[in-house]
Amino acid sequence: MSALLLRDVRPLGGAATDILLHEGRIAAIGPSLSAADAAIEESGGAIALPGLVEGHTHLDKTAWHLPEWYANSVGPRLEDRIENERSWRAATGHDAAEASLALARAFLAAGTTRIRSHVDIDTDAGLSHLHGVLRTREAMAPAQDIQIVAFPQSGLLIRPGTEALLDAALAEGADVVGGLDPCGIDRDPVGHLNAIFALAQKHAKPIDIHLHEPGEMGAFSLALILDRIAAVGMQGRVVVSHAFCLGMIGERERDALLARMAALGVAIATTAPASRPVPPVAACRAAGVTIFGGNDGIRDTWTPYGTPDMLERAMHIGLRNNFRRDDEIAIALDCVTNAAAQGCGFGEYGLTPGSRGDVVLVAARSVAEAVVAHPARKLVVAKGRVVTRNGVR
Amino acid sequence: MSALLLRDVRPLGGAATDILLHEGRIAAIGPSLSAADAAIEESGGAIALPGLVEGHTHLDKTAWHLPEWYANSVGPRLEDRIENERSWRAATGHDAAEASLALARAFLAAGTTRIRSHVDIDTDAGLSHLHGVLRTREAMAPAQDIQIVAFPQSGLLIRPGTEALLDAALAEGADVVGGLDPCGIDRDPVGHLNAIFALAQKHAKPIDIHLHEPGEMGAFSLALILDRIAAVGMQGRVVVSHAFCLGMIGERERDALLARMAALGVAIATTAPASRPVPPVAACRAAGVTIFGGNDGIRDTWTPYGTPDMLERAMHIGLRNNFRRDDEIAIALDCVTNAAAQGCGFGEYGLTPGSRGDVVLVAARSVAEAVVAHPARKLVVAKGRVVTRNGVR
């Protein structure tokens, strides 16, 4: 049976209606639908959301799957955390395939059907993380799409051999070229951008660059990135992740950068951390910049926090941006649905006929409640098939 | 039967042991305890925590108990929110007894056995909120202690008649004198402090003052409060709630204020909001200042966020303070256990023989996991009796 009828759902909290899925897609949305051979799910007025989108995570790093709690005693600097992770992996024989599969399944159980995952490529791990996440991608393909960013976590120019590994990763199936702090880590911003834009052009792939750099340094790197996009014609093909600098510089300078980003179609991925300045979601959207959400790492050597639940991430986005009104919380939800699909380039997206059959049902009175309470999903439908019910596969 | 034996628990994540409760208190902690007539709970190595403490909430304001979702469309200013709440109450006939009872029960189900609640006293509501929360306090007394702060939410001097109402509230059973933004709301800091310190002296009650005022204005008000404490000898009797200014001024000025606060025994209540500057927990503790946690309002006209789960609040404190290491997350837990009991003056507290028999069991591998995952409580024991099991009464 390939048809599925979701009866009595409220798309995005609106009026009750039905959704018919057929051959992996949304076939129709409307009241009192019927289909002779469809399986029927009575939904009891649950809110229907499109499949949730994780726009920035690191599936390969997680300790989510391990029986033992990872006890964190790492130092405070970025360099401490990078080094701690490398030594932990070496000591434990970390298996990126097993790790990423456990986390991807947990994401799916909570209704996330599309994921952009950065995957570490470095001279210690080589392509082993890529190979692990490629296996997970294949295993999850019947229900979930995973985009892979080839990510030079340990630095690119400062660690010779990394550039060739990124090149190989892109040849072997990575979807996106990653970058990292051109000034702060690689200490040579022009050299860093030369490398990643050359890889992007060679493989005809988009770019997603981690930019943690604070204040004026970050704004400088960001401006260099924008100059380069204009110079090589990569409009609409670049995401800047974090972009903390946009929460630290003056509003006039920030808005000038946002205007350039909007004109060049550059999107922002934000994890909305509580302890750091962030790009303000409202200002980004007002400027016409697509901004979307992600967890960053989940339960790994970097952080004990994070959950594979994008409604909870929407709550954090709401909290960080002081979104209190229902219309504001709808924006937080947009950051993990439509805006994320647009920013990452996931197609056939949304609660519309013809879109892929990814529907998430949440028992809540309003979209705002779905976000702030983020109860276990009542039903998750992926590519037209029920994959989890009340949080259970 | 008045004895209860919790077998195979791990106090604060330590080695497995037993806890014996008798006549409402912890009678003994040690391996292989026995008691002839005790009810026995096999705990399976769950982590045992002392009863959790909510150090700053507003039980009377919540919409937690209502069948309909409260759809928020309020404006951005503090004055907008105060006025919106007053008009919502007038329109709906808000019942503070029913509201506070529902929320207090939910707190208890998640292991919170002590609560400090601010309760609105104003010229519209009169003492009706106080009377409602007094009823809830009485109903919950067999399992939970509720401290009531008589709180002039709508202003004190700017709303004549409020001071007399606060006086009456303290005579009728409020435990603590509340205050609010001496400059920012009442526009007369010395006059405001004259009023609240006079009430405190008259009724021999401590003070808990909301201080939202930013930057230098907040630091000015805080210094006036400290001067007054020294002048009238109220050392160890005052809490400053929020104290956002301590996250906004220079570190040298901040540390000078913290040193004075430590010397005067002034504690800080923090809700650790993601969207505002906050007093840094580590700096406060390093200075010797007790800092503890609370939700602030929960699902009310001010905010759709918050849950009656103090382990989740500890997570937010950890996130806001960038606590990643296990030893740091233990500090976040301390903010909703020992530090909160000390800051609010709840006695007979802790996992020690002789303390009140409030024990919370959490199925987690470590204290850090109990905080970041905050699963439904396995068992809640209050005053020696089991009150909830797996989150259910």
Interface residues (C-beta under 8 A of the other chain):
Chain A: E68 W69 A71 N72 S73 V74 A272 P273 A274 S275 R276 R299 W302 T303 P304 Y305 T307 M315 H316 G318 L319 R320 N321 N322 R324 R325 D326 D327 I329 R365 S366 A368 E369 V372 A373
Chain B: E68 W69 A71 N72 S73 V74 A272 P273 A274 S275 R276 R299 W302 T303 P304 Y305 T307 M315 H316 G318 L319 R320 N321 N322 R324 R325 D326 D327 I329 R365 S366 A368 E369 V372 A373
